[in-house]
Amino acid sequence: MSRTRHIRGSRLATAGVAAGAATLLAATLAPTAQAADRPSRTTAIANAASALVAHAAGLGLTAAEDTSVRDVIVDADGTQHVRYDRTYRQLPVLGGDFVVHLAPNGSYRSADRATRSSISLSSVTPKVAAPKAADLAVNALRAANLGEVLKGVTAKPQLIVDALHGTPKLAWRTNVVAKDSLGNPVARTVLTDARSGTQIDAWDSVETATGDGKSLYSGTVPLEATLSGSTYQLKDATRGGTYTGDAANKTDLCILGICISRAPSTVFTDTDNHWGTGASSDRSSAAVDAQYGTNETWDYYKNVHGRNGIAGDGKGSYNRVHYGNSYNNAFWDDTCFCMTYGDGDGTQLGPLVALDVAGHEMTHGVTSKTAALTYSGESGGLNEATSDIMGTLVEWYANNSSDLGDYLIGEKIVRSGFGKAALRFMDQPSKDGNSADCWSSSVGNLDVHYSSGVANHFAYLLAEGSGAKTINGVSYNSPTCNSSSVSGIGRDKLGAIWYRALTVYMTSSTNYAGARTATLSAAKDLYGVGSSEYGAVGAAWSAVGVG
């Protein structure tokens, strides 16, 4: 339950708290405050509430708008960052989110807003009825799936205010879901102008974890299990109760956008706490990979960034493996707070439970609880790139001899029929045949998995620099878009900068120019404006065409 603060003029009402933490900064920000002197999250929220009253006009807040706290970060020196969502006349505002930055004494410093457009609608009564919006969204889903026969198509429109796409307007946000010919899920979110019926935007909404286990990809790995009577459950009480279950090759049943029946997630059990055989014929082998991936991702975020679980609340998520029929995908779903993994078709892809895939999917959950980057256009590319970047850093963090760290995405799951050595290549994204190496004004028109290439390229250059080199036995040769030579600052600093930019400065509408600003702000906070790290961030963005 999250605490909300509503603002109508100067009158405040309070109702709970959703909070995250970034204690890595204790070692990097100066001056360092004693923990006992640092403001609490409750104090930060109260300070921010006062700032909303004093700076309502500057934040675009009117008597028609309410706000709710999404996330809170308190730096080691006491600086506070409170992230808000917004409603207008009780309707959610897409692009209404903002972050308030406060000094250690609680005074207002600045704010980052997803959009600076003021909201003033003559009416919140739609001219296009909900059933019509649903029909339009269903047609959009069918078109996006190239005429494939879809089963069980359902759509659930929600009336919102769209402030992301130009002048704020009344819109229907419709989540439409179905199953393809193999029974696997397809889903799309469609924005429709509630007055004219024209489509504003659309994007995929299936974005696109003491014993031991023998995994498919990572060798024999340690696992924490829960003893229930004489049987062990693949459930980790040390990491928020995270568990892995068998989906039994079933899929979810969703009606009107609401999943009323989910594929099974029957927790895996074992008699001796030694899981799997390392072969795909043993269903628990894939579960070992999924649970191990969850563990390493949890540990990475907690030990490196001070984040206690995906939502920062210490609560675990869960995994579903063996989902669907030859399903060539894996996805994070906010509604179940879970990761889901297909087995692949065996020709192009094997089971999608590799370590960097787990890190990728769980990072979608982190993004949803922080910047909530819209899964469309340049912000969608940044959303996907965030998962690629942090998933890659999870792989390096794990330091597993069977799956060494690299800058290849999903290299363990690809098969010979895929035609490439990996799903994506961070040193030169265009090697996958679709992704962009360099920014251009049209990059936002690409599928988000391909527009992510610009940020992936930036991340590689920032960590490793340009030119030819071999790392952990993998050859790289990263070019630059401006013919410059870039020196890297290492993976640890890349991770610190990107995580702080994501959790403190980025908003739902952040584009590539905004990402440059956000990462420079993060580098300034961590290392200083005159530091080599700050300069390297600017140089790496320029090297991918984001100037």
C-alpha positions as CSV (number, residue, x, y, z in Angstrom):
1,M,0.0,0.0,0.0
2,S,1.5,3.3,-0.9
3,R,1.1,6.6,0.8
4,T,-0.5,9.3,-1.3
5,R,-0.5,13.1,-0.9
6,H,-3.3,15.0,-2.5
7,I,-2.9,18.7,-3.3
8,R,-5.9,21.0,-4.0
9,G,-4.6,24.5,-3.8
10,S,-2.8,24.7,-0.5
11,R,-4.7,21.9,1.3
12,L,-2.9,18.6,1.8
13,A,-4.4,15.3,2.8
14,T,-2.3,12.1,3.4
15,A,-3.0,8.5,2.9
16,G,1.0,5.5,2.3
17,V,4.7,5.0,1.3
18,A,6.4,3.2,-1.6
19,A,10.1,3.7,-1.2
20,G,13.4,2.6,-2.6
21,A,17.0,3.2,-1.4
22,A,20.4,3.8,-3.0
23,T,22.9,3.4,-0.2
24,L,25.8,3.0,-2.6
25,L,26.1,6.7,-2.4
26,A,27.4,6.4,1.2
27,A,30.8,5.7,-0.2
28,T,30.8,8.3,-3.0
29,L,28.9,11.4,-2.0
30,A,30.5,14.0,0.2
31,P,30.0,15.3,2.9
32,T,28.8,12.0,4.4
33,A,26.2,12.3,7.0
34,Q,25.8,9.8,9.9
35,A,22.9,7.4,9.3
36,A,21.3,8.7,12.5
37,D,21.3,12.3,11.1
38,R,20.0,11.4,7.7
39,P,16.3,12.3,7.1
40,S,13.9,9.3,7.0
41,R,11.7,8.5,4.1
42,T,8.7,9.7,6.1
43,T,10.5,13.1,6.6
44,A,11.4,13.3,3.0
45,I,7.8,12.8,2.0
46,A,6.7,15.5,4.5
47,N,9.3,17.9,3.2
48,A,8.2,17.2,-0.4
49,A,4.6,17.8,0.5
50,S,5.5,21.2,1.8
51,A,7.4,21.9,-1.4
52,L,4.4,21.0,-3.5
53,V,2.3,23.7,-1.8
54,A,5.1,26.3,-2.1
55,H,6.0,25.5,-5.7
56,A,2.6,24.2,-7.1
57,A,2.6,26.7,-10.0
58,G,6.1,25.9,-11.1
59,L,5.2,22.2,-11.1
60,G,2.1,22.8,-13.1
61,L,-0.2,21.7,-10.2
62,T,-3.7,23.1,-10.0
63,A,-6.7,22.5,-7.8
64,A,-7.9,19.9,-10.3
65,E,-4.8,17.7,-9.8
66,D,-3.8,15.2,-7.2
67,T,-0.4,13.6,-6.6
68,S,0.8,10.2,-5.2
69,V,4.2,9.2,-4.1
70,R,5.8,6.5,-6.2
71,D,9.4,6.3,-4.9
72,V,11.7,8.0,-2.4
73,I,15.5,8.1,-2.3
74,V,17.5,9.7,0.5
75,D,21.2,10.2,-0.4
76,A,24.0,9.6,2.1
77,D,24.4,13.4,2.6
78,G,20.7,13.8,3.3
79,T,19.6,15.1,-0.1
80,Q,16.1,13.9,-0.8
81,H,14.4,12.9,-4.1
82,V,10.7,12.2,-4.0
83,R,9.0,10.8,-7.2
84,Y,5.3,11.5,-7.8
85,D,2.5,10.4,-10.1
86,R,-0.3,12.7,-11.0
87,T,-4.0,12.7,-11.7
88,Y,-6.2,15.3,-13.3
89,R,-9.9,15.4,-12.2
90,Q,-9.3,11.9,-10.8
91,L,-7.9,10.6,-14.2
92,P,-4.4,9.2,-14.4
93,V,-2.0,11.5,-16.3
94,L,0.3,9.8,-18.7
95,G,3.5,11.9,-18.5
96,G,2.3,13.6,-15.4
97,D,5.1,12.2,-13.2
98,F,7.8,14.3,-11.7
99,V,10.7,14.1,-9.2
100,V,11.2,16.8,-6.5
101,H,14.8,17.3,-5.3
102,L,15.3,18.6,-1.8
103,A,18.4,19.8,0.1
104,P,19.5,17.9,3.3
105,N,17.6,20.4,5.4
106,G,14.4,19.7,3.4
107,S,14.4,22.9,1.4
108,Y,13.3,22.8,-2.3
109,R,16.1,22.6,-4.9
110,S,14.5,21.7,-8.2
111,A,12.3,19.2,-10.0
112,D,12.4,17.0,-13.1
113,R,9.1,16.7,-14.9
114,A,8.1,14.2,-17.6
115,T,6.3,17.0,-19.4
116,R,6.1,20.7,-18.8
117,S,2.7,21.1,-20.5
118,S,0.0,22.6,-18.2
119,I,-3.3,20.6,-18.1
120,S,-6.6,22.3,-18.7
121,L,-9.4,20.3,-20.3
122,S,-12.8,21.8,-21.0
123,S,-14.4,18.4,-20.3
124,V,-13.4,14.9,-19.2
125,T,-16.4,13.3,-21.0
126,P,-15.2,11.3,-24.0
127,K,-16.9,11.6,-27.5
128,V,-15.5,8.2,-28.4
129,A,-17.3,5.5,-26.3
130,A,-15.3,2.8,-24.5
131,P,-16.5,0.0,-26.7
132,K,-15.3,1.9,-29.8
133,A,-11.9,2.5,-28.2
134,A,-11.7,-1.3,-27.5
135,D,-12.5,-2.2,-31.1
136,L,-9.8,0.2,-32.4
137,A,-7.3,-1.3,-30.0
138,V,-8.2,-4.8,-31.1
139,N,-7.7,-3.8,-34.7
140,A,-4.3,-2.4,-33.7
141,L,-3.2,-5.6,-32.1
142,R,-4.3,-7.6,-35.1
143,A,-2.4,-5.3,-37.4
144,A,0.7,-5.5,-35.3
145,N,0.6,-9.3,-35.5
146,L,0.4,-9.3,-39.3
147,G,-2.9,-10.9,-39.7
148,E,-2.1,-13.9,-37.6
149,V,-5.2,-15.7,-36.2
150,L,-5.6,-14.6,-32.6
151,K,-7.7,-16.3,-30.0
152,G,-9.4,-15.0,-26.9
153,V,-8.9,-11.3,-27.8
154,T,-10.0,-9.0,-24.9
155,A,-9.6,-5.3,-24.4
156,K,-10.1,-3.0,-21.4
157,P,-10.1,0.7,-22.0
158,Q,-9.2,3.2,-19.3
159,L,-9.9,6.9,-19.6
160,I,-6.8,9.0,-19.0
161,V,-5.2,12.3,-19.7
162,D,-2.3,12.0,-22.2
163,A,0.3,14.6,-21.5
164,L,3.2,12.8,-23.3
165,H,2.2,13.6,-26.9
166,G,1.9,17.3,-27.3
167,T,-1.0,19.3,-25.9
168,P,-2.6,17.3,-23.1
169,K,-5.8,15.6,-24.3
170,L,-8.4,13.2,-23.1
171,A,-7.5,9.6,-24.2
172,W,-8.4,6.0,-23.9
173,R,-5.5,3.7,-22.8
174,T,-6.6,0.3,-23.8
175,N,-4.7,-2.9,-22.8
176,V,-5.6,-5.6,-25.4
177,V,-4.5,-9.2,-24.9
178,A,-4.9,-12.4,-26.9
179,K,-3.2,-15.7,-27.7
180,D,-1.4,-16.6,-30.9
181,S,-1.9,-19.8,-32.9
182,L,0.4,-21.7,-30.4
183,G,-1.5,-20.4,-27.4
184,N,1.2,-17.9,-26.4
185,P,0.3,-14.4,-25.1
186,V,0.4,-11.3,-27.2
187,A,-0.5,-7.9,-25.8
188,R,-0.5,-4.3,-26.8
189,T,-1.3,-1.0,-25.2
190,V,-3.1,1.4,-27.5
191,L,-3.6,5.2,-26.9
192,T,-6.7,6.6,-28.7
193,D,-7.8,10.2,-28.8
194,A,-11.1,10.2,-26.8
195,R,-12.5,12.9,-29.0
196,S,-11.5,12.1,-32.5
197,G,-10.8,8.3,-32.3
198,T,-7.4,8.6,-33.9
199,Q,-4.6,6.5,-32.6
200,I,-2.0,8.5,-30.7
201,D,0.5,5.7,-29.9
202,A,0.8,2.0,-29.3
203,W,3.4,-0.4,-27.9
204,D,3.8,-4.0,-26.8
205,S,2.8,-4.5,-23.2
206,V,4.3,-8.0,-22.7
207,E,7.7,-6.6,-22.2
208,T,8.9,-8.0,-24.4
209,A,16.4,-17.2,-8.8
210,T,21.4,-24.3,1.4
211,G,21.4,-26.6,-1.5
212,D,22.7,-26.7,-5.1
213,G,21.4,-27.1,-8.5
214,K,22.6,-28.2,-11.9
215,S,21.6,-25.6,-14.4
216,L,21.3,-25.5,-18.2
217,Y,23.7,-22.6,-18.6
218,S,25.6,-21.7,-15.4
219,G,26.9,-25.1,-14.2
220,T,26.3,-26.2,-10.6
221,V,25.1,-23.2,-8.5
222,P,24.2,-22.7,-4.8
223,L,20.5,-22.3,-4.0
224,E,18.6,-21.5,-0.9
225,A,15.5,-23.7,-0.3
226,T,12.7,-23.9,2.2
227,L,12.1,-27.2,4.1
228,S,8.4,-28.0,4.4
229,G,8.0,-31.3,6.3
230,S,10.4,-33.6,4.6
231,T,10.3,-31.8,1.3
232,Y,12.3,-28.9,0.1
233,Q,10.6,-26.1,-1.9
234,L,12.5,-23.9,-4.4
235,K,11.7,-20.9,-2.3
236,D,14.3,-18.5,-0.9
237,A,13.4,-16.9,2.4
238,T,16.7,-14.9,2.4
239,R,15.6,-13.0,-0.7
240,G,12.0,-12.0,0.1
241,G,10.5,-15.4,-0.4
242,T,11.3,-15.5,-4.1
243,Y,10.3,-18.9,-5.6
244,T,10.2,-20.7,-8.9
245,G,7.2,-22.6,-10.2
246,D,6.3,-24.8,-13.1
247,A,3.8,-23.3,-15.6
248,A,3.2,-26.8,-17.0
249,N,3.3,-25.3,-20.6
250,K,0.1,-23.5,-19.9
251,T,-0.7,-19.8,-20.5
252,D,-2.7,-17.1,-18.8
253,L,-6.5,-16.6,-19.4
254,C,-7.2,-12.9,-19.6
255,I,-10.6,-11.3,-20.2
256,L,-11.1,-7.6,-20.7
257,G,-7.5,-7.0,-20.0
258,I,-7.7,-8.7,-16.6
259,C,-6.0,-12.1,-16.1
260,I,-8.7,-14.1,-14.3
261,S,-6.8,-17.4,-14.5
262,R,-3.0,-17.6,-14.6
263,A,-0.9,-20.4,-15.8
264,P,0.2,-22.6,-12.9
265,S,3.2,-21.6,-10.8
266,T,3.4,-24.7,-8.8
267,V,6.5,-24.4,-6.7
268,F,9.2,-26.9,-7.5
269,T,10.0,-29.4,-4.8
270,D,12.8,-31.9,-4.1
271,T,13.7,-34.5,-1.5
272,D,17.4,-33.9,-1.1
273,N,17.9,-30.2,-1.9
274,H,20.0,-31.1,-5.0
275,W,18.1,-29.7,-8.0
276,G,18.1,-30.6,-11.6
277,T,20.4,-32.7,-13.8
278,G,21.7,-29.9,-16.2
279,A,19.6,-31.5,-19.0
280,S,16.5,-29.9,-20.4
281,S,14.7,-33.3,-20.1
282,D,14.6,-32.6,-16.3
283,R,12.1,-29.9,-15.8
284,S,13.8,-28.6,-12.7
285,S,17.0,-27.8,-14.6
286,A,15.4,-24.7,-16.1
287,A,14.0,-23.8,-12.7
288,V,17.6,-23.9,-11.3
289,D,18.6,-21.3,-13.9
290,A,15.6,-19.1,-13.2
291,Q,16.1,-19.2,-9.4
292,Y,19.8,-18.6,-9.7
293,G,19.2,-15.7,-12.0
294,T,16.8,-14.2,-9.5
295,N,19.3,-14.6,-6.7
296,E,22.2,-13.0,-8.5
297,T,20.0,-10.1,-9.7
298,W,18.6,-9.6,-6.1
299,D,22.2,-9.6,-4.8
300,Y,23.5,-7.3,-7.4
301,Y,20.9,-4.6,-6.7
302,K,21.2,-5.0,-2.9
303,N,25.0,-5.3,-2.6
304,V,25.9,-2.8,-5.3
305,H,23.1,-0.3,-5.3
306,G,21.6,-0.8,-1.9
307,R,18.2,-1.7,-3.3
308,N,16.4,-4.3,-1.2
309,G,14.3,-6.1,-3.8
310,I,12.8,-5.0,-7.1
311,A,10.4,-2.5,-5.4
312,G,12.9,-1.6,-2.7
313,D,10.6,-3.1,-0.1
314,G,12.3,-6.4,0.6
315,K,9.6,-8.4,-1.0
316,G,10.4,-11.2,-3.5
317,S,8.9,-11.9,-6.8
318,Y,8.5,-15.3,-8.5
319,N,9.4,-17.2,-11.6
320,R,7.3,-19.3,-14.0
321,V,9.3,-21.6,-16.2
322,H,8.0,-23.9,-19.0
323,Y,5.4,-21.3,-20.1
324,G,3.4,-21.9,-23.3
325,N,4.2,-24.0,-26.3
326,S,7.7,-23.5,-27.9
327,Y,7.4,-19.9,-26.6
328,N,10.4,-17.8,-27.8
329,N,10.2,-15.2,-25.2
330,A,10.6,-14.2,-21.6
331,F,8.8,-11.3,-19.9
332,W,8.3,-9.4,-16.7
333,D,4.7,-8.7,-15.7
334,D,3.9,-6.0,-13.1
335,T,0.4,-7.3,-12.5
336,C,1.8,-10.6,-11.1
337,F,5.1,-9.2,-10.0
338,C,6.7,-12.1,-11.7
339,M,9.1,-13.3,-14.4
340,T,7.9,-15.8,-17.0
341,Y,10.1,-17.9,-19.3
342,G,9.3,-19.9,-22.4
343,D,11.2,-23.0,-23.5
344,G,12.1,-21.7,-26.9
345,D,11.4,-23.5,-30.1
346,G,14.7,-25.5,-30.0
347,T,15.7,-24.2,-33.4
348,Q,16.3,-20.6,-32.9
349,L,16.2,-20.4,-29.1
350,G,16.5,-22.7,-26.2
351,P,14.9,-22.2,-22.8
352,L,15.1,-18.5,-22.1
353,V,16.4,-18.8,-18.5
354,A,19.9,-17.5,-19.0
355,L,21.5,-15.3,-16.3
356,D,21.5,-12.1,-18.3
357,V,17.9,-12.7,-19.4
358,A,16.9,-13.0,-15.7
359,G,18.7,-9.7,-14.9
360,H,17.0,-8.1,-17.9
361,E,13.5,-9.1,-16.9
362,M,13.8,-8.2,-13.3
363,T,15.2,-4.8,-14.3
364,H,12.0,-4.1,-16.1
365,G,10.4,-4.4,-12.6
366,V,12.9,-1.9,-11.2
367,T,12.2,0.5,-14.0
368,S,8.5,0.2,-13.5
369,K,8.9,1.1,-9.8
370,T,11.2,4.1,-10.5
371,A,11.3,6.1,-13.8
372,A,8.5,4.0,-15.4
373,L,9.9,4.8,-18.9
374,T,7.1,4.6,-21.4
375,Y,7.4,1.5,-23.6
376,S,7.3,3.4,-26.8
377,G,9.5,5.8,-28.9
378,E,12.9,6.8,-27.5
379,S,11.8,6.3,-23.9
380,G,10.9,2.7,-24.8
381,G,14.3,2.2,-26.3
382,L,15.8,3.5,-23.0
383,N,13.5,1.1,-21.1
384,E,14.9,-1.9,-23.0
385,A,18.4,-0.6,-22.9
386,T,18.2,-0.2,-19.1
387,S,17.3,-3.9,-18.9
388,D,20.1,-4.9,-21.3
389,I,22.7,-2.8,-19.4
390,M,21.8,-3.9,-15.9
391,G,21.2,-7.5,-17.0
392,T,24.8,-7.4,-18.4
393,L,26.1,-6.0,-15.2
394,V,24.3,-8.8,-13.3
395,E,26.2,-11.3,-15.4
396,W,29.5,-9.7,-14.7
397,Y,28.6,-9.5,-11.0
398,A,27.9,-13.2,-10.8
399,N,31.4,-14.0,-12.0
400,N,30.2,-17.5,-13.0
401,S,32.9,-19.5,-14.8
402,S,30.3,-21.3,-16.9
403,D,28.8,-18.0,-18.1
404,L,31.5,-15.4,-18.1
405,G,30.6,-11.7,-18.2
406,D,30.3,-10.3,-21.7
407,Y,28.6,-7.6,-23.7
408,L,26.4,-10.0,-25.6
409,I,22.7,-10.3,-24.8
410,G,21.2,-13.8,-24.5
411,E,24.2,-15.5,-26.1
412,K,23.5,-18.7,-24.0
413,I,20.0,-19.2,-25.4
414,V,20.6,-18.8,-29.1
415,R,20.8,-21.9,-31.3
416,S,22.3,-22.4,-34.8
417,G,19.1,-21.6,-36.5
418,F,19.0,-18.1,-35.1
419,G,21.8,-17.1,-37.4
420,K,23.6,-14.9,-34.9
421,A,25.8,-15.5,-31.9
422,A,23.5,-13.5,-29.6
423,L,20.2,-11.5,-29.5
424,R,22.0,-8.2,-29.3
425,F,25.6,-6.8,-29.3
426,M,26.3,-3.8,-27.1
427,D,29.7,-2.9,-28.6
428,Q,28.2,-2.5,-32.1
429,P,24.4,-3.0,-31.9
430,S,23.9,-3.0,-35.7
431,K,25.5,-6.5,-35.8
432,D,22.1,-7.9,-35.0
433,G,20.9,-6.6,-38.4
434,N,18.3,-4.2,-36.9
435,S,19.6,-2.1,-34.0
436,A,20.8,1.4,-34.2
437,D,24.5,2.2,-33.4
438,C,23.9,6.0,-33.5
439,W,21.1,8.4,-32.7
440,S,19.1,10.0,-35.4
441,S,15.8,11.9,-35.4
442,S,14.0,8.7,-36.7
443,V,15.4,6.3,-34.0
444,G,12.3,6.6,-32.0
445,N,10.3,5.0,-34.8
446,L,12.1,1.7,-34.4
447,D,10.9,-1.2,-32.3
448,V,12.1,-0.5,-28.8
449,H,14.4,-3.6,-28.9
450,Y,16.3,-1.9,-31.8
451,S,16.2,1.8,-30.7
452,S,17.8,0.5,-27.5
453,G,21.0,0.1,-29.5
454,V,22.0,3.7,-29.0
455,A,22.0,3.5,-25.2
456,N,23.6,0.0,-25.3
457,H,26.4,1.4,-27.5
458,F,26.8,4.3,-25.1
459,A,27.0,2.0,-22.1
460,Y,29.7,-0.2,-23.8
461,L,31.8,2.8,-24.7
462,L,31.5,4.3,-21.2
463,A,32.6,1.1,-19.6
464,E,35.2,-0.2,-22.1
465,G,36.0,2.6,-24.6
466,S,36.2,2.4,-28.3
467,G,38.4,0.3,-30.6
468,A,39.3,-3.4,-30.8
469,K,39.9,-5.5,-27.7
470,T,39.3,-9.0,-26.4
471,I,37.6,-9.4,-23.0
472,N,37.0,-12.8,-21.4
473,G,37.8,-14.4,-24.7
474,V,35.2,-12.3,-26.7
475,S,36.5,-10.0,-29.4
476,Y,34.9,-6.5,-29.6
477,N,35.5,-3.6,-31.9
478,S,33.3,-0.7,-31.0
479,P,33.2,2.2,-33.4
480,T,32.1,5.8,-32.7
481,C,29.6,7.8,-34.7
482,N,31.8,11.0,-34.6
483,S,35.1,9.3,-35.4
484,S,36.3,10.1,-31.8
485,S,38.4,7.9,-29.6
486,V,36.7,7.1,-26.2
487,S,38.3,5.9,-23.0
488,G,36.2,3.7,-20.7
489,I,35.8,4.2,-17.0
490,G,34.8,0.6,-16.1
491,R,31.6,-1.3,-15.5
492,D,31.2,-0.4,-11.8
493,K,31.0,3.3,-12.6
494,L,28.7,2.7,-15.5
495,G,26.4,0.9,-13.2
496,A,26.5,3.5,-10.5
497,I,25.8,6.3,-13.0
498,W,23.0,4.6,-14.9
499,Y,21.2,3.4,-11.7
500,R,21.3,6.9,-10.2
501,A,20.1,8.5,-13.4
502,L,17.2,5.9,-13.6
503,T,16.1,6.2,-10.0
504,V,16.7,10.0,-9.4
505,Y,16.5,11.9,-12.7
506,M,14.7,10.0,-15.5
507,T,10.9,10.2,-15.9
508,S,8.4,8.4,-18.0
509,S,9.0,10.6,-21.0
510,T,12.8,10.8,-20.9
511,N,14.3,10.6,-24.4
512,Y,17.9,10.3,-25.5
513,A,18.7,14.0,-25.0
514,G,17.1,13.7,-21.5
515,A,19.2,10.5,-20.8
516,R,22.3,12.5,-21.5
517,T,21.2,15.2,-19.1
518,A,20.2,12.6,-16.5
519,T,23.5,10.6,-16.6
520,L,25.5,13.8,-16.5
521,S,23.6,14.9,-13.4
522,A,24.2,11.5,-11.9
523,A,28.0,11.7,-12.7
524,K,28.1,15.1,-11.2
525,D,26.5,13.8,-8.0
526,L,28.8,10.8,-7.7
527,Y,32.1,12.2,-9.0
528,G,31.9,16.0,-9.4
529,V,31.3,18.2,-12.4
530,G,35.0,18.5,-13.2
531,S,35.8,14.8,-12.9
532,S,37.1,12.5,-15.6
533,E,33.9,10.4,-15.1
534,Y,31.7,13.4,-15.9
535,G,33.7,14.1,-19.0
536,A,33.6,10.5,-20.1
537,V,29.8,10.5,-19.9
538,G,29.6,13.4,-22.2
539,A,32.1,12.0,-24.6
540,A,30.4,8.6,-24.8
541,W,27.0,10.2,-25.6
542,S,28.6,12.4,-28.2
543,A,30.2,9.2,-29.7
544,V,26.8,7.8,-30.3
545,G,25.4,11.0,-31.8
546,V,23.6,12.3,-28.7
547,G,25.2,15.8,-28.3
